[in-house]
Amino acid sequence: DEFKFTLIGQEIYDSIACYLLGSIPREHMHTEYSQHITWVDSTLLIPIKEESFDKSGQLLKEKYFSYTFIKEYQILTKVHVTNIQKNHSTTLNFENIELDTGVKDDLFHGRHLKRLPK
C-alpha cells in the first residue's frame, strides 16, 4: 500500500453525514504531501472533500468532488482543486459520459489495469 489509512471520526459536511478518513504516505512514497484528510459520504461511500497538507503540516490544497446519478450509478462529474498557498484553482469537468456501451469485460482484467512502476 502507498498510504496508511485511519478513521479519524465522523462529521456533518454540507448536510451530509461523513466519515473523516486520514491518509499518510508510507516512507517509500515520494510526495509533496504529509497527509490527506478526506470527507467520505457515509451512505454512498464516495469522497466529497479532501484537504492535503504539505511536508510542514500546512494546508496546501482543498479538493471538492461533485457527482450525479446516471442510470443507477453515482458518477463523478467535477473535481475542483484549490492550491491554498498559491491562491490558484483548477476545475476538471467530466461531460458526455456514456455508460453500458458494450465495452467487453475482459478489457478490465488485472493484466490490462496494472500500474507502471514509478
C-alpha positions as CSV (number, residue, x, y, z in Angstrom):
1,D,0.0,0.0,0.0
2,E,1.1,3.5,-0.7
3,F,-0.8,5.1,2.3
4,K,-1.7,4.3,5.8
5,F,-5.4,5.0,6.4
6,T,-7.0,5.9,9.7
7,L,-10.7,6.6,10.5
8,I,-10.4,9.9,12.3
9,G,-14.1,10.3,13.1
10,Q,-17.4,11.4,11.8
11,E,-18.7,14.8,10.8
12,I,-21.5,16.6,9.0
13,Y,-20.3,18.4,6.0
14,D,-22.7,20.4,3.7
15,S,-25.6,18.5,5.4
16,I,-24.1,15.1,4.6
17,A,-23.0,12.6,7.2
18,C,-19.4,11.8,6.5
19,Y,-16.5,9.6,7.7
20,L,-13.3,11.5,8.1
21,L,-10.5,9.4,6.7
22,G,-6.9,10.3,7.3
23,S,-4.2,9.0,4.9
24,I,-0.4,9.3,5.4
25,P,2.0,8.4,2.7
26,R,4.3,5.4,3.6
27,E,8.0,6.1,3.8
28,H,8.8,4.8,0.3
29,M,6.4,7.3,-1.3
30,H,7.9,10.4,-2.8
31,T,5.2,13.0,-2.4
32,E,4.9,16.7,-1.6
33,Y,2.2,15.9,0.9
34,S,2.5,14.9,4.6
35,Q,-1.2,13.8,4.9
36,H,-4.7,14.0,3.4
37,I,-8.0,14.2,5.2
38,T,-11.0,13.0,3.2
39,W,-14.7,13.5,3.9
40,V,-16.4,10.4,2.7
41,D,-20.2,10.3,2.4
42,S,-21.1,7.6,4.9
43,T,-24.1,6.4,2.9
44,L,-22.7,6.4,-0.6
45,L,-19.1,5.8,0.4
46,I,-17.8,8.4,-2.1
47,P,-15.3,11.2,-1.3
48,I,-16.8,14.7,-1.3
49,K,-14.0,16.8,0.0
50,E,-10.3,16.4,0.7
51,E,-7.6,18.5,2.3
52,S,-4.0,17.9,1.5
53,F,-1.1,19.1,3.7
54,D,2.4,20.0,2.8
55,K,5.5,18.5,4.4
56,S,5.4,21.2,7.2
57,G,1.8,20.3,8.0
58,Q,0.3,23.4,6.5
59,L,-2.9,23.2,4.4
60,L,-1.8,23.1,0.7
61,K,-4.8,22.0,-1.3
62,E,-8.6,21.6,-1.0
63,K,-10.4,19.3,-3.4
64,Y,-14.2,19.1,-3.9
65,F,-15.9,16.4,-5.8
66,S,-19.3,16.6,-7.4
67,Y,-21.4,13.6,-8.6
68,T,-24.6,12.9,-10.5
69,F,-26.7,9.8,-10.9
70,I,-26.6,8.3,-14.4
71,K,-28.9,5.3,-14.7
72,E,-28.3,3.6,-11.3
73,Y,-24.7,4.8,-11.0
74,Q,-23.2,7.6,-8.9
75,I,-20.8,9.2,-11.4
76,L,-18.0,11.8,-10.7
77,T,-18.7,14.8,-12.9
78,K,-16.5,17.6,-11.4
79,V,-13.3,18.0,-9.3
80,H,-12.4,21.4,-8.1
81,V,-8.9,21.8,-6.6
82,T,-7.6,25.0,-4.9
83,N,-4.0,25.5,-4.1
84,I,-4.4,27.5,-0.9
85,Q,-0.8,28.6,-0.7
86,K,-0.6,29.9,-4.3
87,N,-4.2,31.1,-4.4
88,H,-4.9,29.2,-7.6
89,S,-7.6,26.8,-8.6
90,T,-8.4,24.2,-11.3
91,T,-11.7,22.7,-12.2
92,L,-12.0,19.4,-14.1
93,N,-15.4,18.7,-15.6
94,F,-16.4,15.3,-17.0
95,E,-19.0,15.6,-19.7
96,N,-20.7,13.4,-22.3
97,I,-20.5,10.4,-20.0
98,E,-21.8,7.2,-21.6
99,L,-22.5,4.0,-19.6
100,D,-23.2,0.4,-20.6
101,T,-21.9,1.0,-24.2
102,G,-20.8,-2.6,-24.9
103,V,-17.2,-2.5,-23.8
104,K,-16.1,-6.1,-23.2
105,D,-15.5,-7.1,-19.6
106,D,-12.0,-8.6,-20.3
107,L,-10.7,-5.1,-21.1
108,F,-10.8,-4.6,-17.3
109,H,-8.8,-7.7,-16.5
110,G,-6.0,-7.1,-14.0
111,R,-3.2,-7.5,-16.5
112,H,-4.7,-4.6,-18.5
113,L,-5.1,-2.4,-15.5
114,K,-1.7,-2.8,-13.8
115,R,0.1,0.4,-12.9
116,L,3.5,1.0,-14.4
117,P,6.3,1.2,-11.8
118,K,7.1,4.7,-10.5
